[in-house]
Amino acid sequence: MAIAVQSGRRRTKRGSSLPIFLVAPAVILLLLFTIAPAIYAIDLSFLHLKISGGLLGIGAPKEVWAGFANYIATLTDPEFWSSLGRMLIVAVIGVPATIFFATLFALCLDVKRARLVGFTRLAIFLPYAVPGVVASLLWGFMYLPATSPIGGQIINYFGTTGVFFSVTNVAVWGVVGFNMVILYTAVRSLPPDLFEAAELDGASELQIALRIKLPLIAPAITMVALFSVIGALQLFNEPTTLKPLTNAITSTWVPLMRVYAQANVNNDIYGGAATSFILIIMTVGLAVIVNLIGRRIVGRESK
């Protein structure tokens, strides 16, 4: 009996270490490729190069402590705020559009009379599998007047105002399918008894969708909104790929493009690191705000 108890304890101890063993590779990769570079970037943001040797600058440049000088330079740069404003314009257009279309597609696919649901779901999700650079190139040729099949000869997709909608369209087109799958999964997990009771009471499909399904998937919509906000703050591939096709997009059109230009064009990795850390703080702050708003909405719907 004692032997059996001891063997059971050994199995429990061995079993308890299995989750750690399974999670360890992901944790190691996270530390190596996310946490460690972030710490290094934060360290760089407080440094700058000092060249010694008088007017000739013969001495080798040295990294010296700069304090908050890089952060002050970023926050007092008008171009940084201009790029941030352009990014916010894209976010104001793209985030609601993403949530609206993802929710609409998810609810439409769950309708009883829907046909070819599997094929339609795959077709909506397929753009997410296309890399952002490839999608931007495809849409870029569709926007150009010489090759446009969607009225590029009449509509100026690369105008001062139109370029915001052009960039937003590419971004939304690529992520709606992923968000639709999240919301569709949430809808399908709802108990069917609620819908049957509503049908017996004479509710239509539209009423069931708006008054039952939509409130119940509010937590999933909050998560989609959070993903969309974070994606908007990480806008880079679309404007960078479309930049050679138009003069309306500059090398500092959005903050991440400004970071790239600072670090790789102007060789100012210290200023680029400071700008990156400021964007991280903004991203975390907005994520917390969106999460709090979503929780309040969910709390009101549950009462």
C-alpha positions as CSV (number, residue, x, y, z in Angstrom):
1,M,0.0,0.0,0.0
2,A,2.8,2.4,0.9
3,I,4.5,1.5,-2.4
4,A,1.4,2.4,-4.3
5,V,1.1,5.8,-2.5
6,Q,4.8,6.6,-3.2
7,S,4.4,5.7,-6.9
8,G,1.3,7.9,-7.1
9,R,3.2,10.8,-5.6
10,R,6.0,10.3,-8.1
11,R,3.5,10.4,-11.0
12,T,2.0,13.6,-9.6
13,K,5.4,15.2,-9.4
14,R,6.3,14.2,-12.9
15,G,3.0,15.2,-14.2
16,S,3.2,18.7,-12.6
17,S,6.5,19.4,-14.5
18,L,5.0,18.6,-17.9
19,P,3.1,21.9,-18.4
20,I,6.4,23.8,-17.6
21,F,8.2,21.6,-20.1
22,L,5.6,22.3,-22.8
23,V,5.5,26.1,-22.2
24,A,9.3,26.5,-21.8
25,P,10.1,26.8,-25.6
26,A,7.5,29.6,-26.1
27,V,8.8,31.4,-23.0
28,I,12.4,31.1,-24.2
29,L,11.5,32.5,-27.6
30,L,9.5,35.3,-26.0
31,L,12.5,36.2,-23.8
32,L,15.0,36.1,-26.7
33,F,13.0,37.8,-29.4
34,T,10.6,40.1,-27.5
35,I,11.7,40.9,-24.0
36,A,15.5,41.1,-24.5
37,P,15.2,43.4,-27.6
38,A,12.7,45.6,-25.8
39,I,15.1,46.0,-22.8
40,Y,18.0,46.7,-25.3
41,A,15.9,49.3,-27.1
42,I,15.0,51.0,-23.8
43,D,18.7,51.1,-22.9
44,L,19.5,52.7,-26.3
45,S,16.8,55.3,-25.9
46,F,18.8,56.9,-23.0
47,L,22.1,57.0,-24.9
48,H,23.6,59.1,-27.8
49,L,26.9,59.2,-29.6
50,K,29.6,61.6,-28.6
51,I,32.4,62.3,-31.0
52,S,35.7,63.4,-29.4
53,G,38.9,64.8,-31.0
54,G,38.0,68.5,-31.5
55,L,37.0,69.9,-34.9
56,L,38.6,67.0,-36.8
57,G,36.6,64.4,-34.9
58,I,39.5,62.0,-34.9
59,G,38.5,60.2,-31.8
60,A,36.2,57.2,-32.0
61,P,32.5,58.0,-31.2
62,K,31.4,56.9,-27.7
63,E,28.0,56.0,-26.3
64,V,27.2,58.4,-23.5
65,W,24.2,58.9,-21.2
66,A,21.7,61.2,-22.7
67,G,18.9,61.1,-20.1
68,F,15.5,62.0,-21.6
69,A,17.0,64.1,-24.4
70,N,15.9,61.6,-27.1
71,Y,12.4,61.5,-25.7
72,I,12.2,65.3,-25.5
73,A,13.4,65.5,-29.1
74,T,10.7,63.1,-30.2
75,L,7.9,64.8,-28.3
76,T,8.9,68.2,-29.5
77,D,9.2,67.2,-33.2
78,P,6.2,68.4,-35.2
79,E,6.6,65.6,-37.7
80,F,6.1,63.0,-35.0
81,W,2.7,64.5,-34.1
82,S,1.8,64.8,-37.7
83,S,2.6,61.1,-38.3
84,L,0.6,60.2,-35.2
85,G,-2.3,62.3,-36.5
86,R,-2.3,60.5,-39.8
87,M,-2.2,57.1,-38.0
88,L,-5.2,58.1,-35.9
89,I,-7.1,59.1,-39.0
90,V,-6.6,55.6,-40.4
91,A,-7.6,54.1,-37.0
92,V,-10.8,56.2,-36.8
93,I,-11.8,54.9,-40.2
94,G,-10.4,51.4,-40.0
95,V,-11.3,50.2,-36.5
96,P,-15.1,50.8,-36.7
97,A,-15.1,49.4,-40.3
98,T,-13.3,46.2,-39.1
99,I,-15.7,45.7,-36.2
100,F,-18.7,46.4,-38.3
101,F,-17.9,44.1,-41.3
102,A,-16.6,41.3,-39.1
103,T,-19.7,41.4,-37.0
104,L,-22.0,41.6,-40.0
105,F,-20.3,38.6,-41.7
106,A,-20.4,36.5,-38.5
107,L,-24.1,37.2,-38.0
108,C,-25.0,36.6,-41.6
109,L,-23.2,33.3,-41.7
110,D,-25.1,32.1,-38.6
111,V,-28.5,32.7,-40.3
112,K,-30.5,29.5,-40.8
113,R,-31.2,30.2,-44.4
114,A,-27.5,30.8,-45.2
115,R,-26.1,28.6,-48.0
116,L,-22.5,27.6,-48.8
117,V,-21.4,28.7,-45.3
118,G,-18.1,26.8,-45.4
119,F,-17.1,28.2,-48.8
120,T,-18.2,31.8,-47.8
121,R,-16.4,31.6,-44.5
122,L,-13.2,30.5,-46.3
123,A,-13.5,33.2,-48.9
124,I,-13.9,35.9,-46.2
125,F,-11.0,34.5,-44.3
126,L,-8.7,34.0,-47.3
127,P,-7.4,37.6,-47.5
128,Y,-5.9,37.2,-44.0
129,A,-3.6,34.5,-45.4
130,V,-2.2,37.0,-48.0
131,P,0.9,38.8,-46.7
132,G,0.4,42.5,-46.1
133,V,3.1,43.5,-48.6
134,V,1.6,41.3,-51.4
135,A,-1.9,42.6,-50.6
136,S,-0.7,46.2,-50.7
137,L,1.0,45.7,-54.1
138,L,-2.2,44.1,-55.5
139,W,-4.3,47.0,-54.3
140,G,-1.7,49.5,-55.5
141,F,-2.0,48.3,-59.0
142,M,-5.8,48.4,-58.7
143,Y,-5.5,52.1,-57.5
144,L,-3.2,53.2,-60.3
145,P,-5.0,55.0,-63.2
146,A,-3.1,53.0,-65.8
147,T,-4.0,49.6,-64.4
148,S,-7.1,50.2,-62.3
149,P,-10.2,48.1,-62.9
150,I,-12.1,50.0,-60.2
151,G,-12.2,53.5,-61.7
152,G,-8.7,54.7,-61.0
153,Q,-9.0,56.9,-64.1
154,I,-11.9,58.8,-62.4
155,I,-11.2,58.5,-58.7
156,N,-7.9,59.8,-57.3
157,Y,-7.1,57.0,-54.8
158,F,-3.8,58.5,-54.1
159,G,-5.0,62.1,-53.4
160,T,-4.2,64.0,-50.2
161,T,-7.5,62.8,-48.7
162,G,-8.2,59.7,-50.7
163,V,-4.9,58.0,-49.7
164,F,-6.3,57.6,-46.1
165,F,-9.2,55.5,-47.4
166,S,-6.9,53.6,-49.8
167,V,-4.5,52.6,-47.0
168,T,-7.4,51.8,-44.6
169,N,-9.1,49.6,-47.3
170,V,-6.0,47.5,-47.6
171,A,-5.6,47.1,-43.9
172,V,-9.3,46.3,-43.3
173,W,-9.5,43.9,-46.2
174,G,-6.7,41.9,-44.7
175,V,-7.9,41.5,-41.1
176,V,-11.7,41.3,-41.4
177,G,-11.6,37.6,-42.1
178,F,-9.6,36.8,-38.9
179,N,-11.9,38.9,-36.7
180,M,-15.0,37.4,-38.4
181,V,-13.8,33.9,-37.4
182,I,-13.5,35.0,-33.8
183,L,-17.0,36.5,-33.7
184,Y,-18.5,33.6,-35.7
185,T,-17.0,31.1,-33.2
186,A,-18.5,33.2,-30.4
187,V,-21.9,33.2,-32.1
188,R,-21.8,29.4,-32.7
189,S,-21.0,28.8,-29.0
190,L,-24.3,30.4,-27.9
191,P,-27.0,28.0,-26.6
192,P,-29.6,27.4,-29.4
193,D,-32.4,27.2,-26.9
194,L,-32.4,31.0,-26.7
195,F,-33.0,31.3,-30.5
196,E,-35.7,28.6,-30.5
197,A,-37.6,30.4,-27.6
198,A,-37.3,33.7,-29.5
199,E,-38.7,32.2,-32.7
200,L,-41.6,30.8,-30.7
201,D,-42.3,34.3,-29.5
202,G,-42.4,35.5,-33.1
203,A,-39.0,37.2,-33.3
204,S,-37.4,37.5,-36.8
205,E,-33.8,36.7,-37.7
206,L,-32.9,40.3,-37.6
207,Q,-34.4,40.8,-34.1
208,I,-32.6,37.7,-32.8
209,A,-29.3,38.9,-34.2
210,L,-29.7,42.5,-32.8
211,R,-31.3,41.7,-29.5
212,I,-29.9,38.3,-28.5
213,K,-26.7,37.4,-30.4
214,L,-25.1,40.9,-30.5
215,P,-25.3,41.5,-26.7
216,L,-24.1,38.0,-25.9
217,I,-21.0,38.3,-28.1
218,A,-20.1,41.7,-26.6
219,P,-16.9,40.3,-25.0
220,A,-15.7,38.9,-28.3
221,I,-16.4,42.2,-30.0
222,T,-14.3,43.9,-27.3
223,M,-11.5,41.6,-28.0
224,V,-11.8,42.3,-31.8
225,A,-11.8,46.0,-31.0
226,L,-8.6,45.6,-28.9
227,F,-6.9,43.7,-31.8
228,S,-7.9,46.4,-34.2
229,V,-6.6,49.2,-32.1
230,I,-3.3,47.5,-31.6
231,G,-3.1,46.7,-35.4
232,A,-3.8,50.4,-36.2
233,L,-0.9,51.5,-34.0
234,Q,1.4,49.0,-35.8
235,L,0.5,50.3,-39.2
236,F,3.6,50.0,-41.4
237,N,3.4,47.5,-44.3
238,E,0.6,49.1,-46.2
239,P,1.8,52.7,-46.4
240,T,5.5,51.6,-46.9
241,T,4.5,49.4,-49.9
242,L,2.3,52.0,-51.4
243,K,4.8,54.8,-50.9
244,P,6.6,54.4,-54.3
245,L,3.3,54.7,-56.1
246,T,2.3,58.1,-54.7
247,N,3.8,61.4,-53.5
248,A,1.1,61.6,-50.8
249,I,2.9,59.1,-48.6
250,T,6.2,60.3,-47.2
251,S,8.9,58.4,-45.4
252,T,7.5,59.5,-42.1
253,W,3.8,59.2,-42.9
254,V,3.1,57.1,-39.8
255,P,5.1,56.7,-36.6
256,L,6.6,53.3,-37.4
257,M,7.8,54.6,-40.8
258,R,9.4,57.5,-38.9
259,V,11.2,55.0,-36.6
260,Y,12.4,53.1,-39.6
261,A,13.7,56.3,-41.2
262,Q,15.4,57.4,-38.0
263,A,17.2,54.1,-37.4
264,N,18.0,53.0,-41.0
265,V,18.2,56.2,-43.1
266,N,19.4,58.9,-40.6
267,N,21.4,56.3,-38.5
268,D,19.8,57.6,-35.4
269,I,19.1,54.4,-33.6
270,Y,18.9,56.1,-30.2
271,G,16.1,58.5,-31.3
272,G,14.3,55.6,-33.1
273,A,14.5,53.5,-29.8
274,A,13.0,56.4,-27.9
275,T,10.1,56.8,-30.4
276,S,9.5,53.1,-30.3
277,F,9.2,53.1,-26.5
278,I,6.8,56.0,-26.6
279,L,4.6,54.0,-29.1
280,I,4.7,51.0,-26.8
281,I,3.4,53.2,-23.9
282,M,0.7,54.6,-26.2
283,T,-0.3,51.1,-27.3
284,V,-0.5,49.7,-23.8
285,G,-2.5,52.8,-22.6
286,L,-5.0,52.5,-25.5
287,A,-5.3,48.7,-25.0
288,V,-6.2,49.3,-21.3
289,I,-8.7,52.0,-22.2
290,V,-10.4,49.8,-24.8
291,N,-10.5,46.9,-22.4
292,L,-12.1,49.1,-19.7
293,I,-14.7,50.4,-22.1
294,G,-15.5,46.9,-23.3
295,R,-15.9,45.6,-19.7
296,R,-18.3,48.5,-18.9
297,I,-20.4,47.7,-22.0
298,V,-20.5,44.0,-21.2
299,G,-21.5,44.8,-17.6
300,R,-24.4,46.9,-18.8
301,E,-25.6,44.3,-21.2
302,S,-25.5,41.6,-18.5
303,K,-27.7,43.6,-16.1
